[in-house]
Amino acid sequence: MEKHIKFRGGKLNYRITGQGSGLVFLHGFLEDHTIWNDFADRLSDRFTVIQVDLPGFGKSDVIDDIHTMTLMASAVKHVMDEEEMDQCVMTGHSMGGYVSLAFADLFPDKLKGLVLFHSHAAADDEQGRKNRDRTIEIVKKDHKNFIISFIPLLFAVENVERFSKEIKQLQKLAVKTSAEAVMAALAGMRDREDRRKLLENLDVPVLFIIGKQDSRIPLDVVMPQVSLPKNCEAIILDNVGHMGFIEAEGLTYASLEHFIERNLDY
């Protein structure tokens, strides 16, 4: 069931299914909650699953000029409070992983486990911040063309033709996102904090899902972080880029399911 609630003068949309211990799924940049529908449907016979449209994406409103990771984490907490979900295992894809880490910083007692799905804890370096600013200027001029060209780059080169149908569907959904929302998210990612120290001090289990051919968050960026948490697992996927829930759906689902079952009572 999809619901919406008010948050800081705007609307937050989310989907909730199932019953049992809590799971929260957060999408990435230029995505919405529907990327997790297949996973959520398979888990909802044992768990209560919340999938949030982060501010500006899907059916959620733009809240501010900059959607900081802290703002978006607060939005997620607002949804959990509305549904009286005390704790969860939280899964975040890419930008959703950055939001998950901000959530862990703000509300550590709400987490029972954290899954960084093609994501990581470091902040943008100086060049990365400059690239975000350049991208914001591109989006100002023609955000729909930016979106159309950006989506295929998320896949391993060898998978672009194979998943052409899925890419077209992602493009169709993403072009509905306003330029204001795209720029607010880009600025929020540009300004995000380095949370590697947080990752090191987390008292909950962490699972990294990593694509060997991920051009957005390369393997050599993520691997040094795998040793940081006190309790950490990692799955490294060959022939996978940034979209493992599509490029390796069966393997990523199985890894996620096993992690959840080990860390949640249901």
C-alpha positions, 0 to 999 in steps of 0.5 A: 500500500502506498501512503503519503504524509506531511514533512516540513511543508511537503509531501512524503510518499512511501510504500508499506507491505507485510508484517513482522520485524522492520526493513527499510529500503532507500533508492538511489539518485534518479530512482524511486521506491519502485526499484525495490518492489520485487525484493519487497514483495518477496520479503513481505511474507515475513517482514514489514517493509517500508520503501521511501520516495526520498524528497524530490523523487517519485511522488515525494515533494522537493523540500529545499534547495539542497536535500542534505543527507541529514534532511533525507535521513530525517524524512525516513525517520519521520516515516518510521515514526508514522508507522511505529517502526522502532528498529529496522535493517536499512538497505540503501542503494548508492545515494540511499546508502549515503542517507542510511549512513546519515540515519545511522549517525542521527538515530543509531538506536533505530538500526539493527543492520545496514546494507550499503548497496553500491555505496560507501561512507567517504565524502566527495573529494575536491574533484568530486565536488567540482564534478557535482557543480558541473553536473548541476550546470548541465542539469540547469540547461537540459535535465531530461537529456542528462537523465537519459544519457546518465542511466546506461552509465550505471550498468556494466558496459557488457550489460547495457544491451542485455538490460536495454528494456530495464534501462528504458523503464528506468529512463521513463521513470527518471525523466519525471523528476524535476530539475529542481529535485535533481539539483537538490540531490546533487548538492546534497551529495556534494556536501555530505559528510565523511562518515568512515569514522561512523562506519568504524564505530557502528555497533550493528552488522554491515553488508557491502554489495559491490560491483567489480565493474561499477564506474560510479563507485569503483571497487578500489574506493569501497574495498578499504572501507570493508575492514572498518566496521566491527561486524562486516560482510561483503559480496563482490560481483563480477560483470556487475556495475552499479545496478546489482539488483538488476544485473545480478538480481538472484544473487543480490537478493539471496545475499540480502535475505540471508543477512536480514534473517541473521540479524532480525528476529521475526 
